[in-house]
Amino acid sequence: MKSKLFVDSDVIIDFFADREPYINPASRIFELNELGIIQIYISAVSLNNIYYIIRKYLGHKNAIQVIEELVEITEIVGTTKKEIIQALKNEFKDFEDSIQYSSALTVNGIDAIITRNTKDYVNSAIAVFTSESYLKTINDER
């Protein structure tokens, strides 16, 4: 069965913007998604931020292509009033991460959150990994 991973926008931006030294582990996460080993979930609210930042690296046209690709290869989790209210209660220091966490909680059977900033998710009831640490866990299982 595929692992369900909620991927934070920083990892997505690392992948599409080729940000060193994070590009290789982020690329591997997307490769595992393409191979059908994992399923990537992202928050709909993150698409704005991803576009905004990627546009600085790649320009508008290419940033739109990135968003189109994300829509094609990931599952997008909606963000409703319920998730925003939950995000306000999570006691996270970063509100954007709190929204992403609240969105991740809506995914039935979610296995983990993948982020570059694990410290932002210290209050998470879901396992939290960096791309690198997650990849080590699946290498240990094989």
C-alpha positions in Angstrom: 0.0 0.0 0.0 1.2 3.5 -0.8 2.4 5.7 2.0 0.4 8.9 2.3 2.7 11.9 2.8 1.7 15.4 3.3 4.5 17.5 1.8 5.2 21.0 3.1 5.6 23.8 0.5 9.3 24.3 1.3 10.1 20.8 0.0 8.1 21.4 -3.1 9.8 24.7 -3.7 13.2 23.0 -3.2 12.4 20.5 -5.9 11.1 22.9 -8.5 13.6 25.7 -7.8 16.6 23.3 -7.6 17.6 24.8 -4.2 20.8 23.4 -2.9 21.5 21.4 -0.8 17.9 20.3 -0.6 17.2 19.4 -4.2 18.4 15.7 -4.2 16.2 14.5 -1.3 13.3 16.5 -2.5 13.7 15.0 -6.0 13.8 11.5 -4.5 10.4 12.2 -2.7 8.9 13.2 -6.1 10.5 10.2 -7.8 8.9 7.8 -5.2 5.5 9.5 -5.9 6.0 8.9 -9.6 6.9 5.3 -9.0 3.7 4.8 -7.0 5.5 4.0 -3.7 4.1 7.1 -2.0 1.3 9.5 -2.7 2.0 13.2 -2.1 -0.7 15.4 -0.6 -0.5 19.2 -0.5 -2.7 21.9 0.8 -4.6 24.0 -1.7 -3.7 27.1 0.3 0.0 26.3 -0.3 -0.3 26.7 -4.1 -0.4 30.5 -3.8 2.9 30.5 -1.9 4.5 28.0 -4.2 3.6 30.0 -7.2 4.8 33.2 -5.7 8.2 31.9 -4.7 8.7 29.7 -7.8 7.9 32.7 -10.0 10.9 34.5 -8.6 13.1 31.6 -9.8 11.4 30.7 -13.0 9.1 33.5 -14.2 5.3 33.5 -14.5 4.9 31.1 -17.4 7.1 28.4 -15.9 5.6 28.9 -12.4 2.2 28.3 -13.9 3.5 25.1 -15.5 4.8 24.0 -12.1 1.3 24.5 -10.6 -0.2 22.6 -13.5 2.2 19.7 -12.8 1.5 19.7 -9.1 -2.2 19.5 -9.8 -1.6 16.5 -12.0 0.8 14.5 -9.8 -0.4 15.3 -6.2 -3.6 15.1 -4.2 -4.7 18.5 -3.2 -6.4 18.9 0.2 -8.9 21.7 0.5 -8.7 24.2 3.3 -12.0 25.2 4.7 -13.2 27.3 7.6 -12.9 24.2 9.8 -9.1 23.8 9.1 -8.5 27.5 9.7 -10.3 27.4 13.0 -8.2 24.3 13.9 -5.0 26.1 12.8 -5.8 28.9 15.2 -5.9 26.4 18.0 -2.8 24.4 17.1 -0.4 26.5 19.1 2.1 26.5 16.2 4.5 29.5 15.9 4.1 29.6 12.1 0.5 30.1 11.0 1.1 28.8 7.5 2.5 25.6 8.9 -0.5 25.4 11.3 -2.8 25.6 8.3 -0.8 22.9 6.5 -0.9 20.7 9.6 -4.7 21.2 9.9 -5.1 20.2 6.3 -2.9 17.1 6.7 -5.2 16.0 9.6 -8.0 15.7 7.1 -6.2 13.0 5.1 -7.5 9.6 6.1 -4.5 7.3 7.0 -1.8 10.0 6.6 1.5 8.5 7.4 3.8 11.5 7.8 4.5 15.2 7.1 7.6 15.9 5.1 9.1 19.3 5.7 12.5 21.0 5.9 11.6 22.7 9.2 10.6 19.9 11.6 10.8 22.3 14.6 7.8 24.1 13.2 5.7 20.9 13.8 6.7 20.1 17.3 3.1 19.9 18.4 2.2 17.5 15.6 0.3 14.3 16.3 1.5 13.1 12.9 5.0 11.8 12.4 7.2 14.6 10.9 10.4 14.0 8.9 12.8 16.0 6.7 13.1 14.5 3.2 16.4 13.1 4.2 15.2 11.4 7.4 12.2 10.0 5.7 14.3 8.5 2.9 16.5 6.8 5.5 13.5 5.2 7.1 12.3 3.6 3.9 15.9 2.5 3.0 16.0 0.8 6.5 12.8 -1.0 5.6 14.1 -2.5 2.4 
